[in-house]
Amino acid sequence: MSNLNQTDILAVVIIILIIFLTLLAVILAKRSTKKPLQTPQVFDGIDTLMHRSSEEGKTLLIGLGEGFTGLGTGLGDTTGLMVEKFLMSQVVFNDKPAHSYSADGGLACLSHMVVRGAYEDAMATELFRSDHNQLAGPGPFAGIAALLPELARDDNAGLVMMGSYRPESILIADMAERKNVPLIFASGSVPAQAAFFVTEAEIALGEDYYLPDVGKSNQDYSQVSSKVLNWLRILVAVGLVVAAVLKLSGVLP
């Protein structure tokens, strides 16, 4: 059996360190006595748009993003389905129910089940129509092109974009500003966050993105996961500072 070289040893140490920091962050998060994290303002804005849609008889648009075909996506990029479930359950009997659009076939199928389930739970399946959930296009750019004309209509209460998006989706924000349509954006894509940060859209950054359950952010799993992210951020920052000091002092090669 060959001996481990320096690179292999370093890789093993890094893996052990990552596991240790993650466990430490979980322990610290569970022992934290701070007050529960509150629902971010961006998700309060979703609730506002929902009521506006009901009172003014306008359509609320929901963009679910690229789904599982986007670059660097993860389970966090499907949180739009959770928001969609909540919104649909509240607007079933609206004059103009919410319409959701996906740029991925798999995500569109999941969204279809979510929307139909909301009508079944309300015992109003006769009100369900297939155009409440649509495949905007077979890819991210086709999805953008399909969503733009829908956004250009005059009877929109607002647009909620959640999921995986590319920076080019800023074209949607530009159209929303031209039509004075309120826009809420929440994505796990850092380039997309940077692009939308300069727009008038309300955006979710950092741990805000992982509190998607509108009005119910005090649930244990949301609180613990968000606190773990906070503690990991702190531990990693401290580790980088310590490593920099050791490097400058000559302790580390």
C-alpha positions in Angstrom: 0.0 0.0 0.0 1.5 3.3 -1.1 2.0 6.1 1.4 -0.3 9.1 1.3 1.4 12.2 -0.2 1.0 15.7 1.2 -1.9 16.5 -1.1 -3.9 13.5 0.1 -3.2 14.3 3.8 -4.3 17.9 3.2 -7.5 16.7 1.5 -8.3 14.4 4.4 -7.7 17.2 6.9 -10.0 19.6 5.0 -12.8 17.0 4.9 -12.5 16.3 8.6 -12.4 20.1 9.3 -15.6 20.6 7.2 -17.4 17.9 9.0 -16.3 19.3 12.4 -17.4 22.8 11.6 -20.8 21.6 10.3 -21.4 19.6 13.5 -20.3 22.5 15.6 -22.6 24.9 13.8 -25.6 22.5 14.3 -24.8 22.3 18.0 -24.5 26.0 18.4 -27.7 26.6 16.4 -29.7 24.3 18.5 -28.4 25.8 21.7 -29.0 29.3 20.6 -31.3 31.2 22.9 -31.9 34.2 20.5 -35.4 35.0 19.4 -36.7 33.2 16.3 -35.8 34.6 13.0 -38.6 36.7 11.5 -40.1 36.3 8.1 -38.0 38.5 5.7 -39.6 41.6 4.3 -39.4 40.2 0.8 -41.8 37.4 1.7 -44.2 39.8 3.4 -44.3 41.5 0.1 -45.6 38.3 -1.5 -48.5 38.4 1.0 -49.1 42.0 -0.1 -49.2 41.1 -3.7 -51.6 38.2 -3.0 -54.1 40.6 -1.3 -53.7 43.1 -4.1 -54.6 40.4 -6.6 -57.7 39.5 -4.7 -58.9 43.1 -4.1 -58.2 44.5 -7.5 -59.2 41.4 -9.5 -55.8 41.2 -11.2 -53.6 38.2 -12.1 -50.6 37.3 -9.9 -47.7 35.8 -12.0 -45.3 33.3 -10.5 -42.0 32.4 -12.2 -40.5 29.2 -11.0 -37.2 29.5 -12.9 -35.2 26.9 -14.7 -35.8 24.1 -12.3 -33.3 21.2 -12.6 -31.7 22.3 -15.9 -30.1 25.5 -14.6 -26.4 26.0 -13.8 -25.4 25.2 -10.2 -29.0 24.4 -9.0 -29.9 22.6 -5.9 -32.9 21.6 -3.8 -33.0 25.2 -2.6 -33.9 26.4 -6.1 -37.2 24.5 -5.9 -38.5 26.6 -2.9 -40.8 28.4 -5.3 -43.0 25.3 -5.2 -43.6 25.9 -1.5 -44.5 29.5 -2.1 -46.7 28.5 -5.1 -48.6 26.0 -2.9 -49.3 28.7 -0.3 -50.4 31.3 -2.9 -52.6 29.0 -4.8 -54.4 27.8 -1.7 -55.2 31.5 -1.0 -56.3 32.6 -4.4 -58.4 29.6 -5.6 -61.7 31.6 -5.6 -60.2 34.9 -6.9 -61.7 36.4 -10.1 -58.3 35.9 -11.7 -56.2 33.2 -10.1 -52.5 33.1 -10.1 -50.6 31.8 -13.1 -47.3 30.1 -12.8 -44.6 29.6 -15.5 -41.7 27.2 -15.6 -38.7 26.9 -17.9 -38.2 23.2 -17.3 -40.4 20.3 -18.1 -39.8 18.4 -14.8 -40.5 21.5 -12.7 -43.7 22.2 -14.8 -45.0 18.7 -14.0 -44.3 19.2 -10.2 -46.0 22.6 -10.4 -49.0 21.1 -12.1 -49.5 18.7 -9.2 -49.1 21.5 -6.7 -51.7 23.7 -8.4 -54.2 20.9 -8.9 -53.7 19.8 -5.3 -54.6 23.3 -4.1 -57.9 23.2 -6.0 -58.6 19.7 -4.7 -57.9 20.7 -1.1 -60.4 23.6 -1.6 -62.9 21.1 -3.1 -63.1 23.3 -6.2 -61.6 21.1 -8.9 -64.2 22.4 -11.4 -62.4 25.8 -11.3 -59.0 24.3 -12.2 -57.7 24.9 -15.7 -54.5 23.7 -17.3 -53.4 27.3 -18.2 -53.0 28.1 -14.5 -49.7 26.3 -14.8 -47.7 26.5 -18.0 -44.3 25.4 -19.5 -43.0 28.8 -20.5 -40.2 27.2 -22.7 -37.9 24.3 -23.0 -34.9 26.3 -21.6 -33.9 29.4 -19.7 -33.9 31.8 -22.6 -37.1 30.4 -24.1 -38.7 30.8 -20.6 -37.6 34.5 -20.5 -39.0 35.1 -24.0 -42.3 33.5 -23.1 -42.7 35.4 -19.8 -42.1 38.8 -21.2 -45.4 39.1 -23.2 -47.4 37.8 -20.2 -45.8 40.5 -18.0 -46.6 43.2 -20.6 -50.4 42.7 -20.0 -52.2 45.5 -18.2 -54.1 43.3 -15.7 -51.1 42.0 -13.6 -51.0 42.5 -9.8 -47.3 41.6 -9.6 -44.7 39.0 -10.4 -43.0 36.6 -7.9 -39.8 35.0 -9.3 -38.3 32.2 -7.2 -35.8 29.5 -8.2 -32.8 29.2 -10.4 -32.2 32.1 -12.8 -29.5 33.5 -15.0 -28.3 37.1 -14.9 -30.0 37.6 -18.3 -33.3 37.4 -16.5 -32.8 41.0 -15.7 -34.7 41.6 -18.9 -37.8 40.6 -17.0 -37.1 43.1 -14.3 -36.7 45.8 -16.9 -40.1 45.0 -18.4 -41.7 45.0 -14.9 -40.3 48.5 -14.3 -41.6 49.7 -17.6 -45.1 48.4 -16.8 -45.0 49.4 -13.1 -45.5 45.9 -12.1 -44.2 45.0 -8.5 -41.5 42.4 -8.7 -40.2 40.1 -6.0 -37.1 38.0 -6.7 -35.6 35.2 -4.7 -32.9 32.9 -6.1 -30.0 30.9 -4.9 -27.9 32.0 -7.9 -25.4 34.6 -6.8 -24.9 36.1 -10.3 -28.6 36.5 -10.7 -28.8 38.1 -7.2 -26.1 40.6 -8.3 -27.9 41.4 -11.5 -31.3 42.0 -9.8 -29.7 44.0 -6.9 -29.5 47.1 -9.1 -33.2 46.9 -10.1 -36.3 48.1 -8.2 -37.2 44.5 -7.4 -37.4 43.3 -3.8 -34.8 40.5 -3.5 -33.9 37.9 -0.9 -30.2 37.6 0.0 -28.4 35.2 2.3 -30.4 33.2 4.7 -33.6 35.1 3.7 -33.8 32.7 0.7 -34.1 29.8 3.0 -37.2 31.1 4.8 -39.7 30.6 2.0 -42.7 29.4 4.1 -44.7 32.6 3.9 -46.2 33.5 7.3 -44.8 30.3 8.9 -41.1 31.0 9.3 -41.1 30.0 12.9 -41.1 26.3 12.1 -38.2 24.4 13.6 -36.6 23.2 10.4 -36.5 26.7 8.9 -35.1 28.3 12.1 -32.4 25.7 12.7 -31.3 25.6 9.1 -31.0 29.4 8.9 -29.1 29.5 12.2 -26.7 26.8 11.0 -25.9 28.9 8.0 -25.2 31.9 10.2 -22.9 29.9 12.5 -21.1 28.3 9.6 -20.5 31.8 8.1 -19.0 33.0 11.4 -16.8 29.9 11.8 -15.5 30.1 8.3 -14.7 33.8 8.7 -12.8 33.2 11.9 -10.9 30.3 10.3 -9.9 32.5 7.4 -8.7 35.2 9.7 -6.7 32.8 11.8 -5.1 31.2 8.7 -4.2 34.6 7.4 -2.5 35.6 10.7 -0.6 32.3 10.8 0.5 32.7 7.2 1.8 36.3 7.8 3.6 35.2 11.0 5.4 32.4 9.1 3.8 29.6 11.0 2.2 28.2 7.9 4.4 27.6 4.8 
